[in-house]
Amino acid sequence: MTTIATICARGGSKGLPGKNIRPFAGLPLIVHSIRFALQHPAISAVYVSTDDAEIARIAREAGAVVPYLRPTELARDDTPKLPVIEHLVAYLEAQRSIVTRIVDLQPTSPLRAPEDLDGCLARADAADAPGLVLSVFDSGFNPYFNLVEAQPDGSVSISKGGGLTARQSAPQVWALNGSIYVWRREALAHAAQHGLWSVPVAAYAMPPQRSVDIDTADDFALAEWRHNRQPT
């Protein structure tokens, strides 16, 4: 099995401009994900898809391969990530690379630990492995208990179910943290056309303290605070 890592990093960001290369713990943010992938024995190479020349330069200096600058039609604010990954993998296959599994790492999730990827890969290697294993965390909010949604008359009601009086009675739910996605090649190709939930999906639960996804300045400050509290 040939496993590669992909990292998608657009140059534009409205929530936190330049976030993918903003200094974090002494390094550009994206470098943490690149180094994380390069250090894992299951990953044969790390590829970065970006439309930004400065991100490309930093990624290459960190040891990643940046085979091209992403075309404009795949670098808009509303561009989904799946077609971007599929575009990159298809390009590599056109160059005669063999790719059977893809580990996609979000560059804005610098707190993941090696055991998180180990856990995702172990689930992906199971006999009943699905097309995709993705990382989640217990968000503390539950649509059966403490999430409400608006009704046509302007009122709100519990999002799902009839409403429960105790959190312990609610079914277990998780929130996606975006940190790790492990794709089978054929599942990625299908999902790129039909959507993520068109393939069988399994979840791997990460601790909330390692599940920060940096999108705003507040997220960045929280991630730095949690990083500084981690044992060395």
C-alpha contacts under 8 A as a table, 3 or more apart, distances in Angstrom:
res1	aa1	res2	aa2	distance
1	M	99	V	7.77
1	M	100	T	5.83
1	M	101	R	7.13
2	T	43	I	7.83
2	T	44	S	6.96
2	T	98	I	6.65
2	T	99	V	5.32
2	T	100	T	5.28
2	T	101	R	6.20
3	T	42	A	6.58
3	T	43	I	5.23
3	T	44	S	5.96
3	T	45	A	7.78
3	T	99	V	6.42
3	T	100	T	6.23
3	T	101	R	4.66
3	T	102	I	5.66
3	T	103	V	7.10
4	I	43	I	5.26
4	I	44	S	5.53
4	I	45	A	5.24
4	I	46	V	6.02
4	I	47	Y	7.54
4	I	99	V	7.04
4	I	101	R	6.56
4	I	102	I	5.20
4	I	103	V	6.14
5	A	37	A	6.61
5	A	43	I	6.41
5	A	44	S	7.84
5	A	45	A	6.31
5	A	46	V	4.69
5	A	47	Y	6.14
5	A	102	I	5.74
5	A	103	V	4.57
5	A	104	D	5.59
5	A	105	L	7.03
6	T	46	V	5.92
6	T	47	Y	4.91
6	T	48	V	5.77
6	T	49	S	7.44
6	T	85	I	7.16
6	T	102	I	6.90
6	T	103	V	6.18
6	T	104	D	4.72
6	T	105	L	6.28
7	I	33	S	7.87
7	I	34	I	7.84
7	I	46	V	7.63
7	I	47	Y	6.32
7	I	48	V	4.76
7	I	49	S	6.27
7	I	104	D	5.91
7	I	105	L	5.35
7	I	106	Q	6.13
7	I	107	P	6.44
8	C	48	V	5.84
8	C	49	S	4.87
8	C	50	T	6.19
8	C	81	K	7.49
8	C	84	V	7.55
8	C	85	I	7.47
8	C	105	L	7.83
8	C	106	Q	6.92
8	C	107	P	7.23
9	A	20	N	6.55
9	A	30	I	7.94
9	A	48	V	7.19
9	A	49	S	6.23
9	A	50	T	5.08
9	A	51	D	7.77
9	A	55	I	7.60
9	A	107	P	6.80
10	R	13	S	7.56
10	R	20	N	7.83
10	R	49	S	7.84
10	R	50	T	5.17
10	R	51	D	5.83
10	R	52	D	6.61
10	R	75	A	6.49
11	G	18	G	6.68
11	G	20	N	7.58
11	G	50	T	6.98
11	G	51	D	6.19
11	G	52	D	4.97
11	G	55	I	7.16
12	G	17	P	6.57
12	G	18	G	6.82
12	G	77	D	7.73
13	S	16	L	5.67
13	S	17	P	4.77
13	S	18	G	6.43
13	S	19	K	7.02
14	K	17	P	5.81
15	G	215	D	5.76
15	G	216	T	5.14
15	G	217	A	7.80
16	L	19	K	5.50
16	L	215	D	6.16
16	L	216	T	5.12
16	L	217	A	6.21
18	G	21	I	5.91
18	G	22	R	5.95
19	K	22	R	4.88
19	K	29	L	7.17
19	K	108	T	7.78
19	K	214	I	7.96
19	K	215	D	7.71
20	N	28	P	7.07
20	N	29	L	5.37
20	N	30	I	5.39
20	N	55	I	7.59
20	N	107	P	6.51
20	N	108	T	6.69
21	I	28	P	4.37
21	I	29	L	5.04
21	I	30	I	5.90
21	I	31	V	7.95
21	I	55	I	6.69
21	I	58	I	7.98
22	R	27	L	7.97
22	R	28	P	5.25
22	R	29	L	5.65
23	P	26	G	5.85
23	P	27	L	5.13
23	P	28	P	4.39
23	P	29	L	5.86
24	F	27	L	5.30
24	F	28	P	5.82
24	F	29	L	5.29
24	F	224	E	7.09
25	A	224	E	7.13
25	A	227	H	7.91
27	L	31	V	6.44
27	L	32	H	7.24
28	P	31	V	5.52
28	P	32	H	7.42
28	P	58	I	7.90
29	L	32	H	5.84
29	L	33	S	7.65
29	L	107	P	6.80
29	L	108	T	6.97
29	L	110	P	7.17
30	I	33	S	5.53
30	I	34	I	6.45
30	I	59	A	7.36
30	I	107	P	4.92
30	I	108	T	7.15
31	V	34	I	4.91
31	V	35	R	6.00
31	V	58	I	7.68
31	V	59	A	6.71
31	V	62	A	6.23
32	H	35	R	5.34
32	H	36	F	6.06
32	H	107	P	7.68
32	H	110	P	5.92
33	S	36	F	4.95
33	S	37	A	6.22
33	S	105	L	6.77
33	S	106	Q	7.45
33	S	107	P	5.68
33	S	109	S	7.64
33	S	110	P	6.26
34	I	37	A	5.30
34	I	38	L	6.18
34	I	46	V	6.88
34	I	59	A	7.43
34	I	62	A	6.86
34	I	63	G	7.38
34	I	64	A	6.55
35	R	38	L	5.04
35	R	39	Q	6.11
35	R	62	A	7.20
35	R	63	G	7.87
36	F	39	Q	5.46
36	F	40	H	6.75
36	F	114	P	7.60
37	A	40	H	5.43
37	A	43	I	6.65
37	A	46	V	6.71
38	L	41	P	7.81
38	L	43	I	6.88
38	L	44	S	7.92
38	L	45	A	6.99
38	L	46	V	6.69
38	L	63	G	7.80
40	H	43	I	5.84
40	H	114	P	7.53
41	P	44	S	7.51
43	I	46	V	7.49
45	A	64	A	7.40
45	A	65	V	7.69
46	V	63	G	7.81
46	V	64	A	5.07
46	V	65	V	6.11
47	Y	64	A	5.59
47	Y	65	V	4.75
47	Y	66	V	5.84
47	Y	67	P	7.67
48	V	56	A	7.58
48	V	59	A	7.09
48	V	64	A	6.54
48	V	65	V	6.21
48	V	66	V	5.17
48	V	67	P	7.87
49	S	66	V	6.46
49	S	67	P	7.91
49	S	68	Y	7.50
49	S	69	L	7.01
49	S	70	R	6.19
49	S	84	V	7.52
49	S	85	I	7.77
49	S	88	L	6.95
50	T	53	A	7.86
50	T	55	I	6.94
50	T	56	A	6.58
50	T	66	V	7.83
50	T	68	Y	7.92
50	T	69	L	5.67
50	T	70	R	5.30
50	T	75	A	7.89
51	D	56	A	7.97
51	D	69	L	4.80
51	D	70	R	4.51
51	D	71	P	6.82
51	D	72	T	7.43
51	D	75	A	6.43
52	D	55	I	5.39
52	D	56	A	6.22
52	D	69	L	6.87
53	A	56	A	4.96
53	A	57	R	6.18
53	A	69	L	7.33
54	E	57	R	5.06
54	E	58	I	6.25
55	I	58	I	5.21
55	I	59	A	5.99
56	A	59	A	5.12
56	A	60	R	6.13
56	A	66	V	6.19
56	A	69	L	7.69
57	R	60	R	5.28
57	R	61	E	6.24
58	I	61	E	5.15
58	I	62	A	6.26
59	A	62	A	5.08
59	A	63	G	6.54
59	A	64	A	5.42
59	A	65	V	7.39
59	A	66	V	7.28
60	R	63	G	5.16
60	R	64	A	4.92
60	R	65	V	5.88
60	R	66	V	6.50
61	E	64	A	7.34
66	V	69	L	7.51
70	R	74	L	6.50
70	R	75	A	6.70
71	P	74	L	5.60
71	P	75	A	6.61
72	T	75	A	5.06
72	T	76	R	6.86
73	E	76	R	6.43
73	E	79	T	7.84
74	L	79	T	5.88
74	L	83	P	7.73
74	L	84	V	6.29
75	A	79	T	6.24
76	R	79	T	5.21
80	P	83	P	6.41
80	P	84	V	7.21
81	K	84	V	5.16
81	K	85	I	6.41
82	L	85	I	5.24
82	L	86	E	6.17
82	L	188	L	7.52
82	L	191	A	7.18
82	L	192	A	5.01
82	L	195	G	7.96
82	L	196	L	7.82
83	P	86	E	4.96
83	P	87	H	5.92
83	P	192	A	5.13
83	P	193	Q	7.66
84	V	87	H	5.10
84	V	88	L	6.37
85	I	88	L	5.14
85	I	89	V	6.21
86	E	89	V	5.15
86	E	90	A	5.92
86	E	188	L	6.83
86	E	189	A	6.36
86	E	192	A	6.46
87	H	90	A	5.23
87	H	91	Y	6.13
88	L	91	Y	5.10
88	L	92	L	6.37
89	V	92	L	5.09
89	V	93	E	6.20
89	V	99	V	7.42
90	A	93	E	5.02
90	A	94	A	6.15
91	Y	94	A	5.07
91	Y	95	Q	6.53
92	L	95	Q	5.06
92	L	96	R	6.68
92	L	97	S	5.40
92	L	98	I	7.88
93	E	96	R	4.93
93	E	97	S	4.66
93	E	98	I	6.12
93	E	99	V	7.17
94	A	97	S	7.15
99	V	102	I	7.35
99	V	185	R	6.82
100	T	184	R	6.22
100	T	185	R	5.08
101	R	182	V	7.08
101	R	183	W	5.62
101	R	184	R	4.75
101	R	185	R	5.35
102	I	181	Y	7.89
102	I	182	V	5.72
102	I	183	W	5.02
102	I	184	R	6.51
102	I	185	R	6.75
103	V	180	I	6.92
103	V	181	Y	5.65
103	V	182	V	4.51
103	V	183	W	6.36
104	D	180	I	5.92
104	D	181	Y	5.05
104	D	182	V	6.38
104	D	183	W	7.84
105	L	109	S	7.86
105	L	178	G	7.91
105	L	179	S	5.81
105	L	180	I	5.08
105	L	181	Y	6.67
106	Q	109	S	5.67
106	Q	178	G	6.34
106	Q	179	S	5.25
106	Q	180	I	6.80
107	P	110	P	6.80
108	T	179	S	7.92
108	T	213	D	5.56
108	T	214	I	5.01
108	T	215	D	7.38
109	S	112	R	6.62
109	S	178	G	7.56
109	S	179	S	5.43
109	S	211	S	7.01
109	S	212	V	6.13
109	S	213	D	5.06
109	S	214	I	6.54
110	P	212	V	7.99
110	P	223	A	7.82
111	L	210	R	4.91
111	L	211	S	6.89
111	L	212	V	7.14
111	L	223	A	7.34
111	L	227	H	6.72
112	R	116	D	6.43
112	R	117	L	7.99
112	R	179	S	7.02
112	R	210	R	5.47
112	R	211	S	7.09
113	A	116	D	5.35
113	A	117	L	7.09
113	A	210	R	7.67
114	P	117	L	5.40
114	P	118	D	6.19
115	E	118	D	4.76
115	E	119	G	5.99
116	D	119	G	5.16
116	D	120	C	6.37
116	D	204	Y	7.96
116	D	206	M	6.57
117	L	120	C	5.04
117	L	121	L	6.09
117	L	180	I	7.14
118	D	121	L	5.22
118	D	122	A	6.06
119	G	122	A	5.10
119	G	123	R	6.33
119	G	204	Y	6.82
120	C	123	R	5.27
120	C	124	A	6.19
120	C	133	V	6.18
120	C	134	L	7.07
120	C	135	S	7.34
120	C	180	I	7.78
120	C	181	Y	7.97
120	C	182	V	6.89
120	C	203	A	7.97
120	C	204	Y	5.89
121	L	124	A	4.83
121	L	125	D	6.09
121	L	133	V	7.98
121	L	182	V	7.06
122	A	125	D	5.07
122	A	126	A	6.40
123	R	126	A	5.24
123	R	129	A	6.37
123	R	133	V	7.07
123	R	202	A	7.89
123	R	204	Y	7.74
124	A	129	A	5.09
124	A	130	P	6.83
124	A	132	L	7.39
124	A	133	V	6.21
124	A	182	V	7.08
125	D	129	A	6.12
126	A	129	A	4.94
129	A	202	A	7.92
130	P	133	V	6.91
130	P	199	V	7.77
130	P	200	P	5.11
130	P	201	V	5.58
130	P	202	A	6.32
131	G	183	W	5.97
131	G	184	R	5.30
131	G	186	E	7.71
131	G	187	A	5.01
131	G	188	L	7.70
131	G	199	V	5.99
131	G	200	P	5.43
131	G	201	V	6.19
132	L	181	Y	6.88
132	L	182	V	5.59
132	L	183	W	4.69
132	L	184	R	6.47
132	L	187	A	7.01
132	L	199	V	7.24
132	L	200	P	6.53
132	L	201	V	4.88
132	L	202	A	6.35
133	V	181	Y	5.81
133	V	182	V	5.09
133	V	183	W	6.72
133	V	201	V	5.79
133	V	202	A	4.80
133	V	203	A	5.54
133	V	204	Y	6.91
134	L	176	L	7.75
134	L	178	G	7.58
134	L	179	S	7.97
134	L	180	I	5.72
134	L	181	Y	4.47
134	L	182	V	6.32
134	L	201	V	7.42
134	L	202	A	6.50
134	L	203	A	5.10
134	L	204	Y	6.08
135	S	176	L	6.37
135	S	177	N	6.24
135	S	178	G	6.57
135	S	179	S	6.21
135	S	180	I	5.40
135	S	181	Y	6.65
135	S	203	A	5.71
135	S	204	Y	4.81
135	S	205	A	5.83
135	S	206	M	6.47
136	V	174	W	5.90
136	V	175	A	5.38
136	V	176	L	4.42
136	V	177	N	5.23
136	V	178	G	7.50
136	V	203	A	6.33
136	V	204	Y	5.98
136	V	205	A	4.87
136	V	206	M	5.92
136	V	211	S	7.87
137	F	174	W	5.39
137	F	175	A	5.43
137	F	176	L	6.56
137	F	177	N	6.57
137	F	205	A	5.18
137	F	206	M	5.22
137	F	207	P	6.02
137	F	208	P	5.63
137	F	211	S	6.86
138	D	141	F	7.93
138	D	173	V	6.98
138	D	174	W	4.83
138	D	175	A	6.16
138	D	205	A	7.60
138	D	207	P	7.60
138	D	208	P	6.61
139	S	142	N	7.98
139	S	174	W	6.25
139	S	175	A	5.65
139	S	208	P	7.14
141	F	145	F	7.67
141	F	146	N	6.02
141	F	147	L	6.51
142	N	145	F	5.33
142	N	146	N	5.52
142	N	147	L	5.85
142	N	170	A	7.58
142	N	173	V	6.52
143	P	146	N	6.04
143	P	147	L	4.60
143	P	148	V	6.98
143	P	158	I	6.80
143	P	159	S	5.06
143	P	160	K	5.28
143	P	161	G	7.95
144	Y	147	L	7.00
144	Y	158	I	6.66
144	Y	159	S	6.47
144	Y	160	K	4.94
144	Y	161	G	5.57
144	Y	162	G	7.47
144	Y	163	G	5.88
144	Y	164	L	6.67
144	Y	170	A	5.93
144	Y	171	P	7.47
145	F	158	I	7.00
145	F	163	G	5.92
145	F	164	L	5.62
145	F	165	T	7.42
145	F	166	A	7.54
145	F	167	R	6.18
145	F	170	A	6.53
146	N	158	I	7.10
147	L	158	I	5.98
147	L	159	S	5.65
148	V	156	V	6.03
148	V	157	S	5.18
148	V	158	I	4.25
148	V	159	S	4.63
149	E	156	V	5.29
149	E	157	S	5.73
149	E	158	I	6.40
149	E	159	S	5.35
150	A	154	G	6.08
150	A	155	S	5.82
150	A	156	V	4.41
150	A	157	S	6.71
151	Q	154	G	5.40
151	Q	155	S	5.36
151	Q	156	V	5.55
151	Q	157	S	7.11
152	P	155	S	7.38
158	I	161	G	7.15
158	I	162	G	7.17
158	I	163	G	6.07
160	K	163	G	7.46
164	L	167	R	7.12
164	L	169	S	6.82
164	L	170	A	6.83
165	T	169	S	7.81
166	A	169	S	5.52
166	A	170	A	7.26
167	R	170	A	5.44
174	W	205	A	7.98
177	N	211	S	5.63
177	N	212	V	7.16
177	N	213	D	6.59
178	G	181	Y	7.40
178	G	213	D	7.19
179	S	211	S	7.07
179	S	213	D	7.50
183	W	187	A	6.45
183	W	188	L	5.93
184	R	187	A	5.24
184	R	188	L	6.27
185	R	188	L	5.27
185	R	189	A	6.49
186	E	189	A	5.20
186	E	190	H	6.36
187	A	190	H	5.13
187	A	191	A	6.03
187	A	199	V	6.32
188	L	191	A	5.10
188	L	192	A	5.96
189	A	192	A	5.30
189	A	193	Q	6.84
190	H	193	Q	5.49
190	H	194	H	6.12
190	H	195	G	7.72
190	H	198	S	7.58
190	H	199	V	7.43
191	A	194	H	4.89
191	A	195	G	4.53
191	A	196	L	4.97
191	A	197	W	7.35
191	A	198	S	6.00
191	A	199	V	6.51
192	A	195	G	5.92
192	A	196	L	7.32
194	H	198	S	5.99
195	G	198	S	5.51
196	L	199	V	6.51
197	W	200	P	7.11
197	W	201	V	7.18
206	M	210	R	6.79
206	M	211	S	6.79
207	P	210	R	5.59
207	P	211	S	6.57
208	P	211	S	4.95
208	P	212	V	7.38
209	Q	212	V	6.86
209	Q	226	R	6.96
212	V	219	D	6.99
212	V	222	L	7.71
212	V	223	A	6.16
213	D	219	D	6.87
214	I	217	A	7.79
214	I	219	D	4.85
214	I	220	F	5.44
214	I	223	A	7.33
215	D	219	D	6.12
215	D	220	F	7.39
216	T	219	D	5.13
216	T	220	F	6.33
217	A	220	F	4.98
217	A	221	A	6.25
218	D	221	A	5.13
218	D	222	L	6.20
219	D	222	L	5.09
219	D	223	A	6.10
220	F	223	A	5.15
220	F	224	E	6.21
221	A	224	E	5.16
221	A	225	W	6.16
222	L	225	W	5.06
222	L	226	R	6.16
223	A	226	R	5.15
223	A	227	H	5.95
224	E	227	H	4.97
224	E	228	N	6.10
225	W	228	N	5.24
225	W	229	R	6.41
226	R	229	R	5.09
226	R	230	Q	6.44
227	H	230	Q	5.36
